Amino acid sequence: MSQQRIVLGVCGGIAAYKAALLLRLFKEDGFHVDVVPTSNALEFVGKPTWEALSGNPVTDTVFDAVESVNHVRLGQQADLIVVAPATADLLGRAAAGMANDLLTNTLLASRAPVLLAPAMHTEMWDHAATRANVATLRDRGVAVLDPAVGRLTGKDSGPGRLPEPEDIYAAARDVLGGAGAVEEARGDKPLAGRTIVVTAGGTREPLDPVRYLGNRSSGKQGSAVARALVDAGARVRFVAAHLSQPAPEGVELTEASTAVELQAAVREAARGADGLVMAAAVADFRPAAYNGSKIKKTDDGGAPAIELVRNPDILADLVAERRDRADLPGLIVGFAAETGDETSSVEEYGRAKLARKGCEVLVVNEVGEDKGFGRDENAATLLFRDDAPGGPREPEHVAGSKDDVARKIADVMAGALNR
């Protein structure tokens, strides 16, 4: 069996030094490695280092080894191309099919599998353009790893770190393993690479320093949804109102108290996200005026008259804003806690709410003194908008633990986003 050949592309970034460690892993495993750095990468780690570790000549230009048509030959001979770190610039150029240096020429000329390991600041990874480029590359069969979460350059921290060389090496071995390479490299997670916002808990609308208008939501169902999405590989931005338990592990937590605060937090978190789950119980009304001191009882036995005003409809407003904002999620899942009456059933009220809200999916569950709020079990009906992606769909019923309901929601979202 002939020696397998890997092209190791290296982009300009402080994480370029980790590529030297990755190169050593490849060499120790017997691969022939051709290193193709960008000109910016050579500002971080010089050519002598790459040549010494690889045992092969290194160039960043198409004008070296012209007699062997090097800019095509490297890609044609490769069994695998790995780019680590892959910068936002490289992702954009690769998605656009550009060939303006030796590395992008090699990518364009090769039919070998490609594994990209991004590294950049969190704001760059979250940018809508980067997310679109990653989605385009993955749709073409390129394996794009999610960046690690942790300390970045300077004091910044968040998603954007280059995965550790051992993790990239393991993903590369999986890609070379054959069937299911892209899913293997992404950890076989149906929502890997997706960012989803989840809201949970109940808002509280203060009346005075002691009292508030609130609801009985514990946040258990929203927290369960967040856990299910994390388990499916998603990056979860968790916007929590008041919870009866700690926030789930593995989420990016933002806290809010009132409906207005929750709306602002969701608008910010939704930027660049793929999906949104509005599981929080948002108070429909708030006191028209806040009393700066505790409202006292009076000797005449009377009670104060509390005037209420409507809170913003966070879900409907966000759906409406999507018409003018391309950076908002294309898949929005709403929640409706309903009680039936002599006029209509819970599901009928849910259908009417789905039409008003305009989201793609509405999770309707019946609540009451012994149903829904604060309990570990739930029963829900998932209603689907007729003109949502995938066309009309029959309602789906799920009952069991709140984790069971959450897994069903995660499965539906994965199916919609990966369709």
C-alpha positions in Angstrom: 0.0 0.0 0.0 1.4 3.4 -1.0 2.0 6.1 1.5 -1.1 8.3 2.0 -0.6 12.0 1.3 -2.0 14.9 3.2 -1.9 18.5 2.3 -1.9 20.6 5.5 -3.0 24.1 4.8 -2.2 26.7 7.4 -3.8 30.2 7.5 -2.6 33.3 9.3 -3.5 33.4 12.9 -2.0 33.0 16.3 -3.2 29.4 16.4 -0.9 28.5 13.5 1.6 27.2 16.0 -0.8 24.4 16.9 -0.6 23.2 13.2 3.0 22.3 13.8 1.9 19.9 16.5 -0.8 18.5 14.2 1.9 18.1 11.5 4.0 16.0 13.9 1.1 13.7 14.6 0.6 13.1 10.9 4.3 12.4 10.4 4.5 10.0 13.4 1.6 8.1 11.8 3.5 7.6 8.6 1.7 10.1 6.3 3.5 12.1 3.6 2.6 15.7 4.4 2.9 18.8 2.1 2.4 22.0 4.1 0.8 24.8 2.2 0.8 28.0 4.3 -0.7 31.3 3.3 1.6 34.3 3.1 0.0 35.5 6.4 0.7 32.2 8.1 4.4 32.6 7.4 4.3 35.8 9.6 3.4 33.5 12.5 5.4 30.4 11.8 8.3 30.5 9.3 9.0 28.3 6.3 12.1 26.6 7.9 9.9 25.2 10.7 7.4 23.7 8.2 10.2 22.2 6.0 12.0 20.7 9.0 8.9 19.1 10.5 7.5 17.9 7.2 10.7 16.9 5.4 9.4 18.5 2.2 9.9 21.8 0.5 7.3 24.5 1.4 6.0 27.4 -0.6 3.0 29.7 -0.5 3.1 30.8 -4.2 1.9 29.2 -7.5 5.2 30.4 -9.1 7.4 27.8 -7.5 7.9 24.4 -9.1 6.1 25.7 -12.1 7.5 22.9 -14.3 5.5 20.3 -12.3 2.3 22.4 -12.3 2.5 22.4 -8.5 -0.7 24.3 -7.9 -2.7 21.5 -9.5 -0.4 18.5 -8.7 -0.7 19.0 -4.9 -4.4 18.7 -4.9 -4.5 15.9 -7.5 -2.2 13.7 -5.4 -3.7 14.4 -2.0 -5.7 11.7 -0.2 -6.9 14.4 2.2 -6.6 18.2 2.6 -6.7 19.6 6.2 -6.7 23.3 6.8 -5.9 24.3 10.4 -6.3 27.0 11.4 -9.0 28.0 8.8 -9.6 31.7 9.1 -12.9 33.5 8.2 -11.1 34.8 5.1 -10.2 31.2 4.0 -13.8 30.0 4.6 -15.2 32.8 2.5 -12.7 32.3 -0.4 -13.2 28.5 -0.4 -17.0 28.9 -0.4 -16.8 31.3 -3.3 -14.5 29.0 -5.3 -11.7 31.5 -5.4 -8.1 30.5 -6.4 -6.0 33.5 -5.6 -3.1 31.7 -3.7 -1.5 28.3 -3.6 -3.8 27.0 -0.9 -7.1 27.9 -2.6 -5.8 26.6 -5.9 -5.0 23.3 -4.2 -8.5 23.2 -2.7 -10.1 23.9 -6.1 -8.0 21.4 -8.0 -8.5 18.5 -5.6 -11.2 15.9 -5.4 -9.9 14.6 -2.1 -12.0 15.0 1.1 -11.4 18.3 2.9 -11.4 18.9 6.6 -11.5 22.6 7.8 -10.7 23.5 11.4 -11.8 27.1 12.0 -10.2 29.5 14.4 -11.2 33.2 14.8 -12.7 35.6 17.3 -16.2 34.8 18.4 -17.8 37.8 16.7 -16.3 36.6 13.4 -17.5 33.1 13.8 -21.0 34.4 14.7 -21.2 36.7 11.7 -24.0 35.9 9.3 -21.5 35.8 6.4 -19.3 33.2 8.1 -22.3 31.1 9.0 -23.5 31.2 5.4 -20.0 30.2 4.2 -19.8 27.3 6.6 -23.3 26.1 5.5 -22.3 26.3 1.9 -19.1 24.3 2.4 -20.9 21.6 4.4 -23.6 21.3 1.8 -20.8 20.5 -0.7 -19.5 17.7 1.6 -16.7 19.6 3.2 -16.2 18.6 6.9 -16.1 21.8 8.9 -15.4 21.3 12.6 -16.9 23.6 15.2 -14.3 25.8 16.9 -13.6 25.0 20.5 -14.9 27.3 23.3 -12.4 29.0 25.6 -9.8 31.7 26.0 -9.0 33.6 22.7 -6.3 36.2 22.0 -6.1 38.8 24.7 -8.9 38.8 27.3 -11.6 37.5 24.9 -13.3 34.2 25.6 -15.9 32.2 23.7 -16.3 30.0 20.6 -13.4 30.5 18.2 -10.4 28.5 19.6 -8.8 26.1 17.2 -9.6 22.6 18.4 -6.7 20.7 19.9 -4.3 19.0 17.5 -5.3 15.6 18.8 -9.0 16.3 18.1 -8.3 17.5 14.6 -6.1 14.5 14.0 -8.9 12.1 15.2 -11.3 13.9 12.8 -8.9 13.6 9.9 -8.5 9.8 10.6 -12.3 9.5 10.6 -12.5 11.3 7.2 -10.0 9.0 5.7 -12.0 6.1 7.1 -14.6 6.4 4.3 -18.3 6.2 4.7 -20.1 8.9 6.6 -16.9 11.0 6.8 -18.5 14.4 7.2 -20.8 13.3 9.9 -18.0 11.4 11.6 -15.9 14.5 11.7 -18.7 16.5 13.2 -19.2 13.9 15.9 -22.3 12.4 14.3 -24.5 15.1 15.8 -27.5 16.2 13.7 -27.3 19.8 14.9 -23.5 20.2 14.9 -22.5 23.6 13.5 -26.0 25.0 14.3 -26.7 27.9 16.7 -30.0 27.8 18.5 -31.5 30.3 20.9 -33.7 28.9 23.7 -35.7 31.0 26.2 -37.0 29.5 29.4 -38.6 30.4 32.8 -41.2 33.0 33.7 -40.9 36.8 33.5 -41.8 38.9 36.5 -43.3 42.4 36.2 -42.5 44.5 39.3 -45.3 46.4 41.0 -43.3 47.8 43.9 -40.0 46.7 45.6 -41.7 43.7 47.1 -44.4 42.6 44.7 -44.6 41.5 41.1 -47.0 40.1 38.5 -45.7 36.7 37.3 -46.7 33.2 36.4 -46.1 29.6 37.6 -43.5 28.6 35.0 -40.5 26.7 36.4 -38.4 26.8 33.3 -38.1 23.0 33.4 -39.3 22.4 29.8 -37.2 25.1 28.3 -34.1 23.8 30.2 -34.9 20.3 28.9 -35.0 21.6 25.3 -31.7 23.3 25.8 -30.1 20.1 27.0 -31.6 18.1 24.1 -30.2 20.6 21.6 -26.7 20.5 23.3 -26.8 16.7 23.1 -27.6 17.0 19.4 -24.5 19.1 18.9 -26.0 22.6 18.7 -24.4 25.6 20.2 -27.2 26.9 22.5 -27.7 30.5 23.6 -29.9 30.2 26.6 -31.9 33.3 27.6 -33.3 32.6 31.1 -36.0 34.4 33.0 -36.7 33.1 36.5 -35.9 29.4 36.8 -36.6 26.9 39.7 -33.3 25.1 39.0 -29.8 26.0 37.7 -29.4 26.6 34.0 -28.3 23.5 32.0 -24.6 22.8 31.5 -23.0 23.6 28.1 -25.1 26.6 27.3 -24.2 30.3 26.8 -26.4 31.9 29.5 -28.0 35.3 29.4 -30.4 36.3 32.2 -33.5 38.6 32.0 -36.2 39.4 34.4 -39.1 41.3 32.7 -40.7 40.8 29.3 -39.0 44.0 28.0 -35.6 42.7 29.2 -36.3 39.3 27.7 -37.2 40.9 24.3 -33.9 42.8 24.2 -31.9 39.7 25.1 -33.6 37.6 22.5 -33.1 40.1 19.8 -29.4 40.2 20.5 -29.0 36.4 20.9 -31.0 35.7 17.7 -28.5 37.5 15.5 -26.9 34.9 13.2 -28.7 32.0 14.9 -30.2 29.1 12.9 -33.1 28.5 15.1 -35.1 29.9 18.1 -37.2 28.1 20.7 -39.4 30.5 22.7 -40.2 28.3 25.7 -40.3 31.1 28.2 -43.6 32.0 29.8 -43.8 35.8 29.1 -46.2 37.8 31.1 -48.9 39.3 28.8 -49.4 42.3 31.0 -47.4 44.5 33.3 -48.3 47.3 35.8 -48.7 50.6 34.0 -46.7 52.3 36.8 -44.0 51.1 39.2 -44.3 52.3 42.8 -40.9 53.1 44.2 -41.9 52.2 47.8 -44.0 49.3 49.1 -47.7 49.9 48.7 -49.2 49.9 52.2 -52.6 48.7 53.4 -54.9 51.5 54.4 -57.1 51.7 57.5 -60.3 51.9 55.4 -59.8 48.3 54.3 -59.7 49.3 50.6 -57.3 47.8 48.0 -55.4 49.7 45.3 -56.6 49.7 41.7 -53.7 48.3 39.5 -53.8 49.5 35.9 -52.2 47.0 33.5 -50.7 47.6 30.0 -49.8 44.9 27.4 -46.3 43.6 27.1 -44.6 43.3 23.7 -45.4 40.1 21.8 -41.8 38.9 21.5 -42.5 35.9 19.3 -44.8 37.7 16.8 -42.6 40.8 16.7 -39.5 38.7 15.9 -41.3 36.8 13.1 -42.3 40.1 11.6 -38.8 41.5 11.9 -37.4 38.6 9.8 -38.9 40.2 6.7 -36.3 43.0 6.9 -33.5 41.3 8.7 -31.6 38.4 7.1 -29.6 37.6 10.2 -32.6 36.3 12.2 -33.4 32.6 12.4 -35.3 30.9 9.6 -36.8 28.4 12.0 -38.7 29.6 15.0 -40.5 27.4 17.4 -43.1 29.0 19.7 -44.8 27.6 22.9 -48.4 28.1 23.9 -49.5 27.2 27.4 -53.3 26.9 27.0 -56.4 26.0 28.9 -59.6 25.0 27.1 -63.1 26.3 27.8 -66.6 26.0 26.7 -65.8 27.9 23.5 -62.7 26.0 22.1 -60.3 23.2 22.9 -56.6 23.6 23.7 -55.6 22.6 20.2 -58.1 25.0 18.6 -56.7 27.8 20.6 -53.3 26.7 19.6 -54.1 26.7 15.9 -55.4 30.3 16.2 -52.3 31.3 18.1 -50.1 29.7 15.4 -51.9 31.8 12.7 -51.4 35.0 14.8 -47.7 34.4 15.6 -46.5 33.2 12.2 -43.8 30.9 13.5 -42.9 27.6 11.8 -43.8 25.3 14.7 -46.0 25.9 17.8 -45.7 23.5 20.8 -49.1 23.6 22.5 -49.5 22.1 26.0 -52.4 22.2 28.4 -51.7 23.8 31.8 -53.6 23.9 35.0 -53.3 23.4 38.7 -51.9 19.9 38.2 -50.7 20.1 34.6 -47.6 21.5 33.0 -46.0 24.1 35.2 -43.5 22.9 37.7 -44.0 19.2 36.9 -41.5 16.7 35.4 -44.0 15.3 32.9 -45.7 17.0 30.0 -48.0 16.3 27.1 -47.7 18.5 24.0 -49.0 18.8 20.5 -46.7 20.2 17.8 -48.5 22.2 15.2 -46.9 23.2 11.9 -47.5 26.2 9.7 -48.9 25.1 6.3 -46.5 27.2 4.2 -43.4 26.3 6.4 -40.5 24.6 4.7 -41.5 21.0 3.9 -45.1 21.9 3.3 -48.2 21.0 5.3 -47.7 18.5 8.0 -50.1 16.7 10.4 -49.9 17.6 14.1 -47.6 15.4 16.2 -48.4 14.4 19.8 -45.8 13.6 22.4 -46.3 12.7 26.1 -43.9 11.6 28.8 -41.1 13.4 30.7 -40.2 16.9 29.7 -36.9 15.4 28.4 -39.0 13.2 26.0 -40.9 16.3 24.7 -37.5 18.1 24.4 -36.0 15.4 22.3 -39.0 15.4 20.0 -38.5 19.2 19.5 -34.8 18.7 18.8 -35.5 16.0 16.3 -38.1 18.2 14.5 -35.6 21.1 14.4 -32.8 18.9 13.1 -35.0 17.5 10.3 -36.1 21.0 9.3 -32.6 22.6 9.4 -30.9 19.7 7.6 -33.6 19.2 4.9 
